[in-house]
């Protein structure tokens, strides 16, 4: 029988446009303290630690080792790192707990986009031979996807504007969101995407604690059980992909068991409004599903953290009884290239 594993605690920073006054460690430390305090655990009680971040954003090699100062790496701990969004660090921690080698895991992620041009930095993810030399930045590629959707008749600019407005209105109740309430749709950034179709650039950190079986029930009144989790990837070449669809998201959702029963909540990592259109179709989400009640990445999009935030926000809704079965999605790469889907459930009430 597969071991039961749950998210038992979640914490995040207040996401901001710049955090020049704080280093990564100073930004991360309060979040680590908060997530541990919520369970009563100490660092020495954690069986495995895994982090997600990007050396390209930090501008130095092995920058994640400095963040370990905030965790406390002495006496030696069992630790790992992924050069990815923290959602993939959570996946690694989940597999570690499945083996039975640990009963608890700390997962954290952080990103500081404000010191440089994140639009240029993300071009390093592109095919180095055919696409990267053209220097299409992340917004230009998202605009290419949005235009493909419009040309296919699957959306239009007013519908995209409505997605942005709804997301930021929903974020009004989220104290951690960077953008809340009405935001002008603004001028074109790259046609057909306007300012309101694009995510804010900001800094932030988040952390979750995973626990297995009875240990999870001891640490949390209503654990968010991970009933399934999977991640898949599209072809690297944009020219061989159908940008109006996301087969990898659909396959990851199928493998995670998302289609076995309806979900009531979906936290989608859709940094651009048009990407929500693609994800809703791939995940078969109807109007009865509450999508991005936290505001999603359109309200706060710290790079390398926003995917972990989707899992954390979905789990938090289960913790407080606002959801019974939730789907969380994370993405990385241009035009939804890599996609992770997790299905979370609370115990019956």
C-alpha positions in Angstrom: 0.0 0.0 0.0 1.3 3.5 -0.9 2.3 5.5 2.1 0.0 8.5 2.9 1.7 11.8 2.7 0.2 15.3 3.4 1.0 18.9 3.5 0.7 19.9 7.1 1.9 23.5 7.1 2.4 26.3 4.7 4.0 29.8 5.1 5.0 32.6 2.7 6.4 36.1 2.6 4.5 39.2 1.7 5.5 39.3 -1.9 6.9 42.7 -3.0 8.3 44.4 -6.0 11.8 44.7 -4.6 13.6 43.4 -1.5 16.9 45.1 -1.9 17.2 45.6 1.8 17.1 41.8 2.4 19.4 39.0 1.2 17.9 35.7 0.2 18.6 34.3 3.7 17.0 37.2 5.5 14.0 37.0 3.3 13.7 33.2 3.9 14.4 33.0 7.6 11.1 34.3 8.9 9.2 31.9 6.6 11.1 28.9 7.9 10.4 30.0 11.5 6.7 30.4 10.8 6.2 27.1 9.1 8.0 25.2 11.8 6.1 27.1 14.5 2.8 26.0 12.9 3.7 22.4 13.6 5.8 22.7 16.8 8.7 21.1 15.0 12.3 22.1 15.3 14.9 21.8 12.6 16.4 18.7 14.2 12.9 17.0 13.9 12.9 17.3 10.1 13.9 14.1 8.3 14.6 15.6 4.9 15.1 19.1 3.4 14.7 20.1 -0.2 14.8 23.6 -1.8 14.1 25.1 -5.2 15.8 28.3 -6.6 17.8 29.6 -9.5 21.5 30.5 -9.7 20.7 32.6 -12.8 18.4 34.8 -10.8 20.9 35.1 -7.9 23.8 35.8 -10.3 26.2 33.4 -8.6 26.9 29.7 -8.7 25.7 27.4 -5.9 23.8 30.3 -4.3 21.4 27.8 -2.6 24.2 26.8 -0.2 23.9 30.3 1.3 20.2 29.8 2.0 21.1 26.8 4.1 22.4 29.3 6.7 18.7 30.0 7.3 17.9 26.3 7.8 20.9 25.3 9.9 23.0 22.7 8.2 25.0 21.7 11.3 24.8 19.1 12.7 24.7 17.6 9.1 21.2 17.2 7.7 19.7 15.2 4.8 19.3 17.9 2.2 18.8 18.3 -1.6 18.2 21.1 -4.1 16.6 21.5 -7.5 17.3 24.2 -10.0 13.6 24.6 -10.5 10.4 26.0 -9.0 9.9 24.8 -5.4 7.0 22.6 -6.6 9.6 20.2 -8.1 11.4 20.3 -4.8 8.2 19.2 -3.2 8.0 16.3 -5.7 11.4 15.1 -4.7 10.6 15.4 -1.0 7.3 13.4 -1.6 9.3 10.6 -3.3 11.8 10.6 -0.4 8.9 10.1 2.2 7.4 7.4 0.0 10.6 5.3 0.5 10.1 5.4 4.3 13.5 6.9 4.9 11.9 10.0 6.6 8.6 10.9 8.2 8.8 14.6 7.8 10.2 17.0 5.1 10.8 20.7 4.9 10.4 22.2 1.4 11.2 25.8 0.6 11.8 28.0 -2.4 12.9 31.6 -2.9 13.5 34.0 -5.8 14.7 37.6 -6.2 13.8 38.8 -9.7 14.1 42.5 -8.9 17.9 43.0 -9.2 17.9 42.1 -12.9 15.8 41.6 -16.0 13.9 38.4 -15.5 12.5 38.6 -19.0 16.1 38.3 -20.3 17.2 35.7 -17.8 14.4 33.3 -18.7 15.7 33.2 -22.3 18.4 30.8 -21.0 15.7 28.1 -20.8 15.3 28.2 -24.6 16.7 25.9 -27.3 20.3 27.2 -27.5 20.6 26.6 -31.3 17.4 27.8 -32.9 15.5 29.9 -30.5 17.7 31.5 -27.9 19.9 33.3 -30.5 16.8 35.2 -31.5 16.4 36.5 -27.9 12.6 36.3 -27.7 11.8 37.1 -24.1 9.2 35.5 -21.8 6.5 38.1 -22.6 7.0 37.9 -26.3 6.7 34.1 -26.2 3.5 34.3 -24.0 2.1 36.8 -26.6 2.8 34.3 -29.3 0.7 31.8 -27.4 -2.1 34.3 -26.7 -2.3 35.3 -30.4 -2.5 31.6 -31.4 -5.5 31.2 -29.0 -7.2 34.3 -30.4 -6.6 33.2 -34.0 -8.1 29.8 -33.1 -11.3 31.5 -31.7 -10.7 30.2 -28.2 -10.5 33.6 -26.5 -10.3 37.3 -27.2 -8.8 40.4 -25.6 -11.8 41.3 -23.5 -12.0 37.7 -22.1 -8.3 37.9 -21.2 -8.8 41.2 -19.5 -11.6 39.6 -17.4 -9.3 36.9 -16.2 -6.8 39.5 -15.0 -9.5 41.5 -13.3 -11.0 38.5 -11.6 -7.6 37.2 -10.3 -6.6 40.5 -8.7 -10.1 41.0 -7.2 -9.9 37.6 -5.6 -6.4 38.5 -4.3 -8.0 41.4 -2.2 -8.5 38.9 0.7 -4.9 37.6 0.4 -2.6 39.6 2.7 0.5 38.2 0.9 -0.5 39.2 -2.7 1.5 41.9 -4.4 -1.4 43.2 -6.5 -4.9 43.5 -5.1 -8.2 44.9 -6.4 -8.8 46.8 -9.6 -5.7 47.1 -11.8 -5.9 49.1 -15.1 -5.6 46.7 -18.1 -3.0 49.2 -19.4 -1.1 49.5 -22.6 0.3 46.7 -24.8 3.5 45.2 -23.6 3.7 42.8 -26.5 0.5 42.6 -28.6 -2.0 41.1 -27.8 -0.8 41.1 -24.1 -1.4 44.3 -22.1 0.1 45.1 -18.7 -2.9 43.5 -17.0 -2.3 40.3 -18.8 1.2 39.9 -17.4 2.4 39.0 -13.9 4.1 41.4 -11.5 7.8 41.1 -11.1 8.7 40.6 -7.5 10.6 38.8 -4.8 9.4 36.2 -2.3 9.8 32.9 -0.5 7.6 30.1 0.6 7.9 26.9 2.6 5.8 23.8 3.3 6.2 20.8 5.6 5.2 17.3 4.5 4.5 14.5 6.9 3.6 10.8 6.5 0.7 8.8 8.0 0.0 9.2 11.7 2.7 11.8 12.0 0.8 14.1 9.7 -2.4 13.7 11.9 -0.3 14.6 15.0 1.0 17.8 13.4 -2.2 19.1 11.7 -5.9 19.0 12.6 -6.8 18.5 8.9 -3.9 17.4 6.7 -4.0 18.0 3.0 -3.3 14.5 1.7 -1.4 14.3 -1.6 -3.6 11.7 -3.4 -1.5 12.0 -6.6 1.3 14.1 -8.1 3.0 13.9 -11.5 4.9 16.1 -13.9 5.4 15.9 -17.7 7.2 18.0 -20.3 6.5 19.3 -23.8 9.0 19.2 -26.7 11.7 21.7 -26.4 11.2 23.1 -29.9 8.3 25.6 -30.0 7.8 25.0 -33.6 6.7 21.4 -33.0 4.2 22.2 -30.3 0.5 23.1 -30.4 0.5 26.3 -28.3 -3.2 26.4 -27.9 -3.2 23.1 -25.9 -1.1 21.5 -23.1 -1.0 17.7 -23.6 1.7 17.4 -20.8 -0.7 19.1 -18.3 -3.5 16.7 -19.3 -1.3 13.7 -19.0 0.2 14.8 -15.6 -3.4 15.4 -14.3 -4.5 11.9 -15.5 -1.5 10.2 -13.8 -2.2 12.2 -10.6 -5.8 11.0 -10.6 -7.3 14.5 -11.1 -10.1 13.2 -13.4 -11.2 10.4 -11.1 -13.5 12.7 -9.2 -14.4 16.4 -9.5 -12.3 19.0 -7.6 -13.8 22.1 -6.0 -10.7 24.3 -6.1 -7.9 24.7 -8.7 -4.8 26.8 -8.1 -3.2 27.2 -11.5 0.3 28.6 -12.1 -0.7 30.8 -15.1 1.5 33.8 -15.1 -0.2 35.2 -18.2 -4.0 35.4 -18.7 -4.0 33.4 -21.9 -2.3 30.5 -20.1 -5.4 30.1 -17.8 -7.4 29.4 -20.9 -5.1 26.7 -22.0 -4.9 25.1 -18.5 -8.7 25.2 -18.0 -9.2 23.2 -21.2 -6.4 20.7 -20.5 -7.6 20.1 -16.9 -11.4 20.0 -17.9 -12.3 22.7 -15.3 -15.8 24.0 -15.5 -17.3 27.2 -14.1 -18.3 25.3 -10.9 -14.6 25.0 -9.9 -13.1 27.9 -7.9 -10.0 28.9 -9.9 -7.2 30.8 -8.2 -9.0 32.1 -5.2 -5.7 33.3 -3.9 -5.3 35.5 -7.0 -2.7 33.2 -8.5 0.5 34.3 -10.3 -1.3 37.4 -11.7 -1.3 38.8 -8.2 2.1 37.5 -7.0 4.7 35.8 -9.2 8.0 35.4 -7.4 10.0 33.3 -9.9 11.0 29.8 -8.6 8.3 30.2 -5.9 5.0 30.7 -7.6 4.4 27.0 -8.4 5.1 26.0 -4.8 2.6 28.7 -3.8 -0.1 27.0 -5.8 0.3 23.8 -3.8 0.6 25.7 -0.5 -2.5 27.8 -1.2 -4.5 24.8 -2.2 -3.4 22.9 1.0 -4.2 25.9 3.2 -7.8 25.9 1.9 -8.1 22.3 2.9 -6.5 23.0 6.3 -9.1 25.6 7.1 -12.0 23.7 5.6 -12.7 25.9 2.6 -12.0 23.0 0.2 -12.3 19.2 0.3 -10.5 18.2 -2.9 -8.2 20.6 -4.7 -5.9 20.6 -7.7 -2.6 22.5 -7.8 -0.6 23.1 -10.9 2.9 24.4 -11.4 4.8 25.3 -14.6 8.3 26.1 -15.8 9.7 27.1 -19.2 8.2 29.0 -22.1 4.6 28.6 -23.0 3.8 26.0 -20.3 6.6 23.7 -21.3 6.9 21.8 -18.1 3.9 21.0 -16.0 3.3 19.5 -12.6 -0.1 18.6 -11.2 -1.0 17.6 -7.6 -4.3 16.5 -6.2 -4.9 17.2 -2.5 -7.7 16.0 -0.3 -8.9 16.6 3.2 -10.4 13.9 5.5 -14.2 13.7 5.3 -16.0 16.0 7.6 
